[in-house]
Amino acid sequence: MSKNELKLCPFCESPMLLIQDNKNNGEPYFECSTCGLKFKIEGFDEKPVEIKEN
């Protein structure tokens, strides 16, 4: 993934933010800037996988 490549939310098409915090077992993830959905980075381009919080 290129640093300049803009990822868009598969649901609302808003820009995704790259987040690295203590959530998701410390692994970085994408978060939608508008709807707040979170997605795994791995495989995002082929088939986005939503991260669901318990």
SELUMVEX-200768 format. One record per residue (C-alpha): residue in one letter; x, y, z. Coordinates in Angstrom, 3 decimals, m for minus. Example, Ala and Ser with C-alpha at 12.3 -4.5 7.8 and 13.67 -1.06 7.14 Angstrom:
! SELUMVEX-200768
+---------+----------+----------+----------+
: residuo :     east :    north :       up :
+---------+----------+----------+----------+
:       A :   12.300 :   m4.500 :    7.800 :
:       S :   13.670 :   m1.060 :    7.140 :
+---------+----------+----------+----------+
END
This chain:
! SELUMVEX-200768
+---------+----------+----------+----------+
: residuo :     east :    north :       up :
+---------+----------+----------+----------+
:       M :    0.000 :    0.000 :    0.000 :
:       S :    1.387 :    3.357 :   m0.995 :
:       K :    1.509 :    6.027 :    1.709 :
:       N :   m0.244 :    8.440 :   m0.674 :
:       E :   m3.003 :    5.980 :   m1.596 :
:       L :   m6.362 :    7.147 :   m0.225 :
:       K :   m8.624 :    4.366 :    1.017 :
:       L :  m12.385 :    4.900 :    1.033 :
:       C :  m14.995 :    3.329 :    3.273 :
:       P :  m16.788 :    0.528 :    1.379 :
:       F :  m20.132 :    1.713 :    2.825 :
:       C :  m20.182 :    5.525 :    2.771 :
:       E :  m17.106 :    6.190 :    0.557 :
:       S :  m15.568 :    8.642 :    3.051 :
:       P :  m11.795 :    8.681 :    3.603 :
:       M :  m10.411 :    6.012 :    5.927 :
:       L :   m8.005 :    6.879 :    8.752 :
:       L :   m5.087 :    4.628 :    9.675 :
:       I :   m5.308 :    4.075 :   13.446 :
:       Q :   m2.782 :    2.460 :   15.760 :
:       D :   m3.841 :    2.254 :   19.393 :
:       N :   m4.418 :   m0.422 :   22.033 :
:       K :   m7.589 :   m1.667 :   20.332 :
:       N :   m7.503 :   m4.588 :   17.872 :
:       N :   m4.752 :   m6.305 :   19.907 :
:       G :   m2.405 :   m3.404 :   19.186 :
:       E :   m2.580 :   m3.997 :   15.416 :
:       P :   m3.144 :   m0.963 :   13.156 :
:       Y :   m6.515 :   m0.758 :   11.416 :
:       F :   m8.581 :    1.511 :    9.172 :
:       E :  m11.403 :    3.586 :   10.670 :
:       C :  m13.945 :    5.520 :    8.618 :
:       S :  m13.784 :    9.257 :    9.269 :
:       T :  m17.571 :    9.569 :    8.893 :
:       C :  m19.419 :    6.425 :    9.982 :
:       G :  m16.745 :    5.129 :   12.395 :
:       L :  m16.637 :    1.565 :   11.078 :
:       K :  m13.308 :   m0.212 :   11.620 :
:       F :  m11.643 :   m2.587 :    9.146 :
:       K :   m8.623 :   m4.865 :    9.141 :
:       I :   m5.806 :   m3.578 :    6.928 :
:       E :   m4.910 :   m7.040 :    5.644 :
:       G :   m6.994 :   m7.824 :    2.571 :
:       F :   m8.830 :   m4.476 :    2.602 :
:       D :   m8.494 :   m3.981 :   m1.171 :
:       E :   m9.814 :   m7.455 :   m2.024 :
:       K :  m12.497 :   m7.977 :    0.638 :
:       P :  m12.837 :   m5.535 :    3.559 :
:       V :  m13.339 :   m7.250 :    6.929 :
:       E :  m15.086 :   m5.182 :    9.602 :
:       I :  m13.690 :   m5.272 :   13.128 :
:       K :  m16.550 :   m5.701 :   15.569 :
:       E :  m16.129 :   m4.594 :   19.170 :
:       N :  m17.466 :   m6.837 :   21.911 :
+---------+----------+----------+----------+
END
